[in-house]
Each structure stands twice: as structure tokens, then as C-alpha cells.
Amino acid sequence: MDHLQYLLLLAACLVVTLPLELTGSRVYRQPARAARAILPSAVVFGAWDVLAIAGGVWSYNPRYLTGITLPFGLPLEEALFFLVIPLCGLLTFETVERMLER
């Protein structure tokens, strides 16, 4: 079960912040806008991770990974991290901003 911990943590982040969409934040209802906000940083930090892995500066404990590796040696979970966490942050930011406007 340890090999699913990283994925389960990312899923939990999505589940915990999902109700924020019900406040009218409209993050999930505007996927193109969310992608424009998230993808540039995901690409930059994904490349950073790939370089750090290749240089031996950074590694991952295989005990907590599924073993699925994307091109250039980036673990699936790490790639998802760069999408899920910013999405949760964007959803939280939009919710707080809407509540402060009220």
C-alpha cells in the first residue's frame, strides 16, 4: 500500500478542495483558464525536476511511487503534483477572493 501514498495524498488534496468549487469559484468550469494558469509553472518545475534527477541532485523513494515513469525519468506522481497542487491553490485563491468581494 505504501506505493500508493503519493497518489492518495494528491487525491486527498483534490477531494478536500473540491467543495470550494460549490462556492462559485468556477475553476473547474473554466479548464482553459486553469490550464493557462497552471501549465507554464508545471513545465518549468517539471524540467527543473528532470534536470535535478539527471544530475543526481534529486531522487525519489521508490517505496512511495507506483513505478510509472514519464519521459526523462520523471515519476508520474511528481508530474501530477505539479498539476494538482497548483489547481488546489488556484481553487482556494479564487474562493477566498470571491468571499472577500462579498
CYANA upper distance limits for C-alpha pairs under 8 A (distance plus 0.5 A):
  1 MET  CA      5 GLN  CA      7.61
  2 ASP  CA     63 ARG  CA      6.69
  2 ASP  CA     64 TYR  CA      5.80
  2 ASP  CA     65 LEU  CA      8.35
  3 HIS  CA     62 PRO  CA      7.93
  3 HIS  CA     63 ARG  CA      5.93
  3 HIS  CA     64 TYR  CA      4.60
  3 HIS  CA     65 LEU  CA      5.19
  3 HIS  CA     66 THR  CA      5.73
  4 LEU  CA      8 LEU  CA      6.46
  4 LEU  CA     64 TYR  CA      6.73
  4 LEU  CA     65 LEU  CA      6.88
  4 LEU  CA     66 THR  CA      6.77
  5 GLN  CA      9 LEU  CA      6.55
  5 GLN  CA     64 TYR  CA      6.25
  5 GLN  CA     65 LEU  CA      8.02
  6 TYR  CA     10 LEU  CA      6.90
  6 TYR  CA     64 TYR  CA      6.60
  6 TYR  CA     65 LEU  CA      7.12
  6 TYR  CA     77 GLU  CA      6.89
  7 LEU  CA     11 ALA  CA      6.66
  7 LEU  CA     77 GLU  CA      6.63
  8 LEU  CA     12 ALA  CA      6.53
  9 LEU  CA     13 CYS  CA      6.81
 10 LEU  CA     14 LEU  CA      6.99
 10 LEU  CA     80 LEU  CA      8.33
 10 LEU  CA     81 PHE  CA      7.36
 10 LEU  CA     84 VAL  CA      7.12
 10 LEU  CA     85 ILE  CA      8.08
 11 ALA  CA     15 VAL  CA      6.68
 12 ALA  CA     16 VAL  CA      6.49
 13 CYS  CA     17 THR  CA      6.77
 13 CYS  CA     84 VAL  CA      8.19
 13 CYS  CA     85 ILE  CA      7.94
 13 CYS  CA     88 CYS  CA      7.44
 14 LEU  CA     18 LEU  CA      6.32
 14 LEU  CA     84 VAL  CA      7.57
 14 LEU  CA     88 CYS  CA      7.02
 15 VAL  CA     19 PRO  CA      8.18
 17 THR  CA     21 GLU  CA      8.14
 17 THR  CA     88 CYS  CA      6.63
 17 THR  CA     91 LEU  CA      7.70
 17 THR  CA     92 THR  CA      7.70
 18 LEU  CA     22 LEU  CA      8.24
 19 PRO  CA     23 THR  CA      7.97
 20 LEU  CA     24 GLY  CA      8.21
 20 LEU  CA     25 SER  CA      7.52
 20 LEU  CA     91 LEU  CA      7.30
 20 LEU  CA     92 THR  CA      7.47
 20 LEU  CA     95 THR  CA      6.88
 21 GLU  CA     25 SER  CA      5.76
 21 GLU  CA     26 ARG  CA      6.60
 21 GLU  CA     27 VAL  CA      7.30
 21 GLU  CA     28 TYR  CA      7.64
 21 GLU  CA     91 LEU  CA      7.53
 21 GLU  CA     95 THR  CA      8.15
 23 THR  CA     95 THR  CA      7.17
 24 GLY  CA     95 THR  CA      7.96
 24 GLY  CA     98 ARG  CA      8.36
 25 SER  CA     91 LEU  CA      7.27
 25 SER  CA     94 GLU  CA      6.00
 25 SER  CA     95 THR  CA      5.85
 25 SER  CA     98 ARG  CA      7.51
 26 ARG  CA     30 GLN  CA      6.76
 27 VAL  CA     31 PRO  CA      7.38
 27 VAL  CA     33 ARG  CA      8.40
 27 VAL  CA     34 ALA  CA      6.91
 27 VAL  CA     90 LEU  CA      8.03
 27 VAL  CA     91 LEU  CA      6.50
 27 VAL  CA     94 GLU  CA      8.13
 28 TYR  CA     34 ALA  CA      8.14
 30 GLN  CA     34 ALA  CA      6.84
 31 PRO  CA     35 ALA  CA      6.48
 32 ALA  CA     36 ARG  CA      6.73
 33 ARG  CA     37 ALA  CA      6.88
 34 ALA  CA     38 ILE  CA      6.57
 34 ALA  CA     87 LEU  CA      7.86
 34 ALA  CA     90 LEU  CA      8.42
 35 ALA  CA     39 LEU  CA      5.94
 36 ARG  CA     40 PRO  CA      7.56
 37 ALA  CA     41 SER  CA      8.46
 38 ILE  CA     42 ALA  CA      6.73
 38 ILE  CA     83 LEU  CA      7.12
 38 ILE  CA     86 PRO  CA      6.74
 38 ILE  CA     87 LEU  CA      7.46
 39 LEU  CA     43 VAL  CA      6.55
 39 LEU  CA     83 LEU  CA      7.88
 40 PRO  CA     44 VAL  CA      6.86
 41 SER  CA     45 PHE  CA      6.49
 41 SER  CA     82 PHE  CA      8.23
 42 ALA  CA     46 GLY  CA      6.18
 42 ALA  CA     79 ALA  CA      8.24
 42 ALA  CA     82 PHE  CA      5.49
 42 ALA  CA     83 LEU  CA      6.86
 43 VAL  CA     47 ALA  CA      6.56
 44 VAL  CA     48 TRP  CA      6.71
 45 PHE  CA     49 ASP  CA      6.62
 45 PHE  CA     82 PHE  CA      7.87
 46 GLY  CA     50 VAL  CA      6.73
 46 GLY  CA     74 LEU  CA      8.25
 46 GLY  CA     79 ALA  CA      7.11
 46 GLY  CA     82 PHE  CA      7.72
 47 ALA  CA     51 LEU  CA      6.69
 48 TRP  CA     52 ALA  CA      6.68
 49 ASP  CA     53 ILE  CA      6.53
 49 ASP  CA     58 TRP  CA      7.91
 49 ASP  CA     74 LEU  CA      7.83
 50 VAL  CA     54 ALA  CA      6.60
 50 VAL  CA     72 PHE  CA      6.77
 50 VAL  CA     73 GLY  CA      7.20
 50 VAL  CA     74 LEU  CA      6.52
 51 LEU  CA     55 GLY  CA      6.51
 52 ALA  CA     56 GLY  CA      6.66
 52 ALA  CA     57 VAL  CA      5.52
 52 ALA  CA     58 TRP  CA      5.67
 53 ILE  CA     57 VAL  CA      6.51
 53 ILE  CA     58 TRP  CA      5.36
 53 ILE  CA     59 SER  CA      6.31
 53 ILE  CA     73 GLY  CA      7.96
 53 ILE  CA     74 LEU  CA      8.42
 54 ALA  CA     73 GLY  CA      8.49
 60 TYR  CA     65 LEU  CA      8.45
 61 ASN  CA     65 LEU  CA      7.62
 62 PRO  CA     66 THR  CA      8.15
 62 PRO  CA     67 GLY  CA      7.48
 65 LEU  CA     75 PRO  CA      7.95
 65 LEU  CA     77 GLU  CA      7.48
 66 THR  CA     76 LEU  CA      8.40
 66 THR  CA     77 GLU  CA      8.43
 67 GLY  CA     75 PRO  CA      7.67
 67 GLY  CA     76 LEU  CA      8.50
 68 ILE  CA     75 PRO  CA      6.59
 68 ILE  CA     76 LEU  CA      6.18
 69 THR  CA     73 GLY  CA      6.20
 69 THR  CA     74 LEU  CA      6.08
 69 THR  CA     75 PRO  CA      4.87
 69 THR  CA     76 LEU  CA      6.02
 70 LEU  CA     74 LEU  CA      5.64
 70 LEU  CA     75 PRO  CA      6.40
 70 LEU  CA     76 LEU  CA      6.53
 74 LEU  CA     78 GLU  CA      7.27
 74 LEU  CA     79 ALA  CA      7.34
 75 PRO  CA     79 ALA  CA      7.07
 76 LEU  CA     80 LEU  CA      6.73
 77 GLU  CA     81 PHE  CA      6.56
 78 GLU  CA     82 PHE  CA      7.11
 79 ALA  CA     83 LEU  CA      7.42
 80 LEU  CA     84 VAL  CA      6.35
 81 PHE  CA     85 ILE  CA      6.23
 82 PHE  CA     86 PRO  CA      7.09
 83 LEU  CA     87 LEU  CA      6.67
 84 VAL  CA     88 CYS  CA      6.69
 85 ILE  CA     89 GLY  CA      6.62
 86 PRO  CA     90 LEU  CA      6.43
 87 LEU  CA     91 LEU  CA      6.61
 88 CYS  CA     92 THR  CA      6.64
 89 GLY  CA     93 PHE  CA      6.54
 90 LEU  CA     94 GLU  CA      6.56
 91 LEU  CA     95 THR  CA      6.64
 92 THR  CA     96 VAL  CA      6.69
 93 PHE  CA     97 GLU  CA      6.55
 94 GLU  CA     98 ARG  CA      6.62
 95 THR  CA     99 MET  CA      6.69
 96 VAL  CA    100 LEU  CA      6.62
 97 GLU  CA    101 GLU  CA      6.86
 98 ARG  CA    102 ARG  CA      7.23
